[in-house]
Amino acid sequence: MEKDVAFGFRRVGEDEKQGLVNEVFSKAAERYDQMNDLMSGGMHRLWKDDFVGLLNPPRSSHPFKVIDVAGGTGDIAFRIARAGGGGTHVTVADISPEMAREGMARAGREDLLGRCDFSVGNAEKLAFSDASFDAYTVAFGIRNVTHIDRALAEAYRVLKPGGRFLCLEFSQVNVELLQKAYDAFSFTVIPAVGKAVTGDGQPYRYLVESIRTFPKQEQFKAMLDAAGFSRTSYRNLSGGIVAIHSGWRI
């Protein structure tokens, strides 16, 4: 019997969700980077810089292979490539062909095709061998997968022993007044801006709803523990609007 899963505040069949998510991102792909700036007031740039700073890719020619899952238009991949030395290479895997195409085009414009490559792939079933990567990153993407536990199992599988898992994701605000203001902004301003910029506010309403249904910080940390990661931890940014979760494959 098919289970139902969350798609924002709706419940849909688990076989339906991925197609619905793909539709959201196919609509948003061309204006995705612009919308990130508008939705976060530019804060996403600071959050991503903190995220890549925590990864701290080696500044040497020694090979350092990173997989950036749900990497879309390459924002995280390009930051990692520029922060690391000549041995750092980032493979982006995104389930949306439209998002991957945008990322590849942007990599060409920014002269980073030699340091980053793009593929269409499902976080729950990655097309890479066991122990292939030194680091696994995912930013604002894991809440969109159908089965988070399967995605974490795949993350563990493709990491080398000693490899690091890092996730940047919207999370639970821990300041009451900030929570009220954030909710008001999220459910009114973001869909309205999405409609004004892209002509369709519905994808952005889903994105807001998906944030509210994602596991809270401690719950997601427990999921990392259950997947086998060691030394798991998280750090809140901007009062918990986003959090960085970390774990290691030992």
Residue pairs with C-beta under 8 A, 6 or more apart in sequence:
2 13
2 14
2 15
3 13
3 14
4 11
4 12
4 13
4 14
5 11
5 12
5 13
5 14
5 17
5 146
5 147
6 210
6 213
7 16
7 17
7 20
7 21
7 206
7 210
8 205
8 206
8 208
8 209
8 210
8 213
9 209
9 212
9 213
12 20
14 146
14 147
17 146
18 95
18 122
18 146
20 206
21 95
21 144
22 95
22 96
24 203
24 206
24 207
25 32
25 72
25 96
25 98
25 99
25 203
26 96
26 97
26 98
27 198
27 200
27 203
28 35
28 194
28 198
28 203
28 204
29 72
29 73
29 96
29 98
29 99
29 101
29 102
30 98
30 102
30 198
31 197
31 198
32 72
32 73
32 99
32 102
33 73
33 75
34 197
35 193
35 194
35 197
35 198
35 204
36 44
36 75
37 44
37 45
38 193
38 197
39 190
39 193
39 194
39 204
40 47
43 238
43 241
44 140
47 168
47 237
47 238
47 242
48 75
48 76
48 79
48 139
48 168
49 79
50 237
50 244
51 76
51 137
51 139
51 166
51 168
51 244
52 76
52 79
52 80
52 83
53 83
54 166
54 235
54 244
54 246
55 66
55 80
55 83
55 135
55 137
55 164
55 166
56 83
57 64
57 66
57 80
57 83
57 84
57 85
57 88
57 135
58 64
58 84
58 85
58 87
58 88
59 83
59 84
59 85
60 85
60 86
60 87
61 85
61 86
61 87
62 85
62 87
63 87
63 89
64 84
64 85
64 87
64 88
64 89
64 134
64 135
65 89
65 91
65 132
65 133
65 134
65 135
66 77
66 80
66 88
66 89
66 90
66 91
66 133
66 134
66 135
66 136
66 137
67 90
67 91
67 92
67 93
67 126
67 128
67 132
67 133
67 135
67 136
67 137
67 158
68 76
68 77
68 80
68 90
68 91
68 92
68 93
68 137
68 138
68 139
69 93
69 94
69 121
69 123
69 126
69 136
69 137
69 138
69 141
69 142
69 151
69 155
70 93
70 94
70 95
70 123
70 138
70 139
70 140
70 141
70 142
70 144
70 145
71 77
71 90
71 92
71 93
71 94
71 103
71 118
71 137
71 138
71 139
71 141
72 92
72 94
72 96
72 99
72 100
72 102
72 103
72 141
73 99
73 102
73 103
73 106
74 92
74 102
74 103
74 104
74 106
74 107
74 112
74 116
74 118
75 139
76 137
76 139
76 168
77 90
77 92
77 103
77 107
77 112
77 116
78 106
78 107
78 110
78 112
78 116
80 88
80 90
80 137
81 88
81 89
81 90
81 112
81 115
81 116
82 112
88 115
89 115
89 116
89 117
90 115
90 116
90 117
91 116
91 117
91 119
91 128
91 133
92 100
92 103
92 116
92 117
92 118
92 119
93 119
93 120
93 121
93 123
93 126
93 127
93 128
94 100
94 103
94 118
94 119
94 120
94 121
94 141
95 120
95 121
95 122
95 123
96 120
97 120
100 118
100 119
100 120
101 118
103 116
103 118
104 113
104 118
107 113
107 116
107 118
119 127
121 127
123 138
123 141
123 142
123 145
123 151
123 154
124 145
124 146
124 147
124 150
124 151
124 154
125 150
125 154
126 154
126 157
126 158
128 158
129 158
130 157
130 158
131 157
131 158
131 159
131 160
131 161
131 163
132 158
132 160
133 158
133 159
133 160
133 163
134 159
134 160
134 162
134 163
134 164
135 159
135 163
135 164
135 165
135 166
136 155
136 158
136 159
136 163
136 164
136 165
136 166
137 166
137 167
137 168
138 151
138 155
138 166
138 167
138 168
138 169
139 167
139 168
139 169
140 168
140 169
140 170
141 169
142 148
142 151
142 167
142 169
143 169
143 170
143 210
143 211
143 213
143 214
144 210
145 151
148 215
148 223
149 223
149 226
149 227
152 165
152 223
152 224
152 226
152 227
152 229
153 227
155 165
155 227
156 165
156 227
156 228
156 229
156 249
159 165
159 249
160 249
161 249
161 250
162 248
162 249
162 250
163 248
163 249
164 246
164 247
164 248
164 249
165 224
165 229
165 245
165 246
165 247
165 248
165 249
166 244
166 245
166 246
167 220
167 244
167 245
167 246
168 242
168 243
168 244
169 214
169 220
169 242
169 243
169 245
170 211
170 214
170 241
170 242
171 214
171 216
171 217
171 220
171 236
171 240
171 241
171 242
171 243
172 216
172 217
172 240
172 243
173 179
173 182
173 239
173 240
173 241
174 236
174 239
174 240
175 239
175 240
178 239
178 241
182 241
186 208
186 211
187 205
187 208
190 204
190 205
190 207
190 208
191 201
191 202
191 204
191 205
191 208
192 201
193 204
194 200
194 201
194 203
194 204
194 205
195 201
195 204
214 220
215 223
217 234
217 236
217 240
217 243
217 245
220 234
220 243
220 245
221 232
221 233
221 234
221 245
224 232
224 245
224 247
225 232
227 247
228 249
229 247
229 248
229 249
230 247
230 248
230 249
230 250
231 246
231 247
231 248
231 250
232 245
232 246
232 247
233 245
233 246
233 247
234 243
234 244
234 245
234 246
235 243
235 244
235 246
236 242
236 243
237 243
237 244
